[in-house]
Amino acid sequence: MNDKNIKDFFDKHRQEMPDNGFSDQVIHHLPVKQHTPFLVWIFAGIGFFIVLFSGSFVPLINLMADFLRNARSMMLPLIISSVSIFILLVIFIVSEHIGTGYGRKKNIRHFIPFVSLL
């Protein structure tokens, strides 16, 4: 049994159910989107200015700078591992698409769902 047989089966045995306004009732009972109260934005602004003028952000900036300095030394292993994983993934997809074992050809869309969006 393949996908075409399954699709044909469900197309033949499709049963439509009357909506009777159910979808409209569900839409009308959904909660209304609530807006963020103005008071929350006031306290967020006050907190931002306290951090800005107290100098509390300096350790955060130093932490980010240290990370960026150390990231340069970590880039080569990251690039090598990313490229290796990509190559292995491509080999797997191509071998499955061409057909390995028993002479079966498989559709690439079964292995990568987002390919059907292309």
C-alpha positions as CSV (number, residue, x, y, z in Angstrom):
1,M,0.0,0.0,0.0
2,N,1.4,3.4,-0.9
3,D,0.5,7.0,-0.4
4,K,-1.6,7.2,-3.5
5,N,-3.8,4.3,-2.4
6,I,-4.3,5.8,1.0
7,K,-5.2,9.2,-0.5
8,D,-7.7,7.6,-2.9
9,F,-9.3,5.6,-0.1
10,F,-9.8,8.7,2.0
11,D,-11.1,10.7,-1.0
12,K,-13.7,8.1,-1.7
13,H,-14.8,7.8,1.9
14,R,-14.9,11.4,2.8
15,Q,-17.8,12.4,5.0
16,E,-18.7,16.1,5.4
17,M,-20.1,17.1,8.8
18,P,-22.4,20.1,9.1
19,D,-20.9,23.0,10.9
20,N,-24.2,24.5,12.1
21,G,-22.5,27.7,13.2
22,F,-20.0,25.9,15.5
23,S,-16.9,27.6,14.1
24,D,-18.5,31.1,14.5
25,Q,-19.4,30.3,18.1
26,V,-15.8,29.2,18.8
27,I,-14.4,32.4,17.3
28,H,-16.8,34.6,19.3
29,H,-15.8,32.8,22.6
30,L,-12.1,33.3,22.1
31,P,-10.6,35.8,24.6
32,V,-9.9,39.3,23.4
33,K,-6.2,40.3,23.1
34,Q,-5.2,42.3,26.2
35,H,-2.9,45.2,25.8
36,T,0.1,45.7,28.1
37,P,-0.9,48.2,30.8
38,F,0.8,51.5,30.6
39,L,2.1,51.1,34.2
40,V,4.3,48.1,33.1
41,W,6.0,50.3,30.5
42,I,6.6,53.0,33.1
43,F,8.3,50.6,35.5
44,A,10.3,49.1,32.7
45,G,11.6,52.5,31.8
46,I,12.4,53.4,35.4
47,G,14.3,50.1,35.7
48,F,16.2,50.7,32.5
49,F,17.4,54.2,33.7
50,I,18.4,52.9,37.1
51,V,20.6,50.2,35.5
52,L,21.9,52.8,33.0
53,F,22.9,55.4,35.5
54,S,24.1,53.1,38.3
55,G,26.7,51.5,36.1
56,S,25.3,48.0,36.6
57,F,25.5,47.3,32.9
58,V,29.4,47.4,32.9
59,P,29.8,43.8,34.1
60,L,27.4,42.7,31.4
61,I,29.3,44.5,28.7
62,N,32.6,43.0,30.0
63,L,31.1,39.5,29.9
64,M,30.0,40.0,26.3
65,A,33.4,41.4,25.3
66,D,35.1,38.4,26.9
67,F,32.8,36.0,25.1
68,L,33.5,37.7,21.7
69,R,37.3,37.6,22.4
70,N,37.1,33.8,23.2
71,A,34.7,33.1,20.3
72,R,37.4,33.7,17.7
73,S,39.4,30.8,19.1
74,M,36.2,28.6,19.1
75,M,35.2,29.4,15.5
76,L,37.3,26.9,13.6
77,P,36.1,23.8,15.5
78,L,32.5,25.1,15.2
79,I,32.8,25.6,11.4
80,I,34.5,22.2,10.9
81,S,31.8,20.4,12.9
82,S,29.0,22.3,11.2
83,V,30.3,21.5,7.7
84,S,30.8,17.8,8.7
85,I,27.3,17.5,9.9
86,F,26.0,19.2,6.7
87,I,28.0,16.8,4.5
88,L,26.7,13.7,6.4
89,L,23.1,15.0,6.1
90,V,23.5,15.6,2.4
91,I,25.0,12.1,1.9
92,F,22.1,10.5,3.9
93,I,19.4,12.4,2.0
94,V,21.0,11.7,-1.4
95,S,21.5,8.0,-0.7
96,E,17.9,7.6,0.6
97,H,16.6,9.5,-2.4
98,I,18.5,7.5,-5.0
99,G,17.5,4.3,-3.2
100,T,19.6,2.0,-1.1
101,G,18.9,-1.6,-0.4
102,Y,16.2,-3.6,-2.2
103,G,16.2,-1.1,-5.1
104,R,13.5,1.1,-3.6
105,K,13.4,4.8,-4.5
106,K,12.2,7.0,-1.7
107,N,10.8,10.5,-1.9
108,I,13.0,13.1,-0.4
109,R,9.9,14.8,1.1
110,H,9.6,12.0,3.6
111,F,12.9,12.9,5.1
112,I,12.8,16.6,5.1
113,P,9.3,18.0,5.7
114,F,10.1,21.6,4.6
115,V,11.2,20.5,1.2
116,S,7.6,20.4,0.1
117,L,7.4,24.2,0.8
118,L,10.0,24.9,-1.9
